[in-house]
Amino acid sequence: MGKKTLLNKASLHFLENYLNNASPTGYESEGQRLWMDYLKPYVDTFITDTYGTAVGVINPEASYRVVIEGHSDEISWYVNYITDNGLIYVIRNGGSDHQIAPSKRVNIHTKKGIVKGVFGWPAIHTRNRGKEESASLHNIFIDVGCATKEEVEKLGIHVGCVITYPDEFMVLNGDKFVCRALDNRMGGFMIAEVARLLKENKKKLPFGLYIVNSVQEEIGLRGAEMITQTLKPNVAIVTDVCHDTSTPMIEKKIEGDLQIGKGPVVAYA
């Protein structure tokens, strides 16, 4: 990168792979494997639970427990209904935005592998410009190139299949990262880097450090709630994303005055 950074090439390679991998809420296992493989040289042991939360531990014998946490899941869609003429209607898995869906390409995850599709939307010259209908959860649909429901099902698609966007990692102006799932894969990356830097700088901690990559945050903090009952930490530091409020259409009097590049944000709740 062009500017001074604590990151190295291995870190950036992990971040790119970690962001590009799909880990929607409830289906985080592949992303957790990537995360644990990267973290393995820097921790003493791992804890996992049946929900899928992964925890790297430094000094597991220490009585005082400190947690640093991020969440591993990303928002997505579910197949909810397949029409007789082969179109797919969806519901949310987390807070997916219906307004950005039209014309987005998608990956539909099936037991036969990924099926490609696209959120359809009427072309501009076919719409009633006097009273254009806005995108909503009720009118967005996915086209996978099939003419019948039976064709769709032959591809392995059924009600309940999870859907993600294939948007991949890119860098703007040398140091700004763009990708889907930065919320909160970036948090998971940050806490993994803490473990790496502690190990590489031979830092000894007077407490047990529990590096928690929790699941199912997008639908109610479920993974964090469960692992908290298991670990019962003395203190926890939670990392997550926030919004740059210097961009258009955001009211600073409501959202606060935050800007990318000016350092971390400490939130009051």
Secondary structure, DSSP 4 states (H G I P E B T S, - for coil): --S--S--HHHHHHHHHHHHS--BTT--HHHHHHHHHHHGGG-SEEEE-TT--EEEEESTT-SSEEEEEEE--B-EEEEEEE-TTSEEEEEEESS--GGG-TT-EEEEEETTEEEEEEEE---GGGS-GGGPPPP-TTT-EEE-S-SSHHHHHHTT--TT-EEE-----EEETTTEEE-TTHHHHHHHHHHHHHHHHHHHTTPPPSSEEEEEEES--TTTSHHHHHHHHHH--SEEEE------TTSTT--HHHH----TTS---PPP-
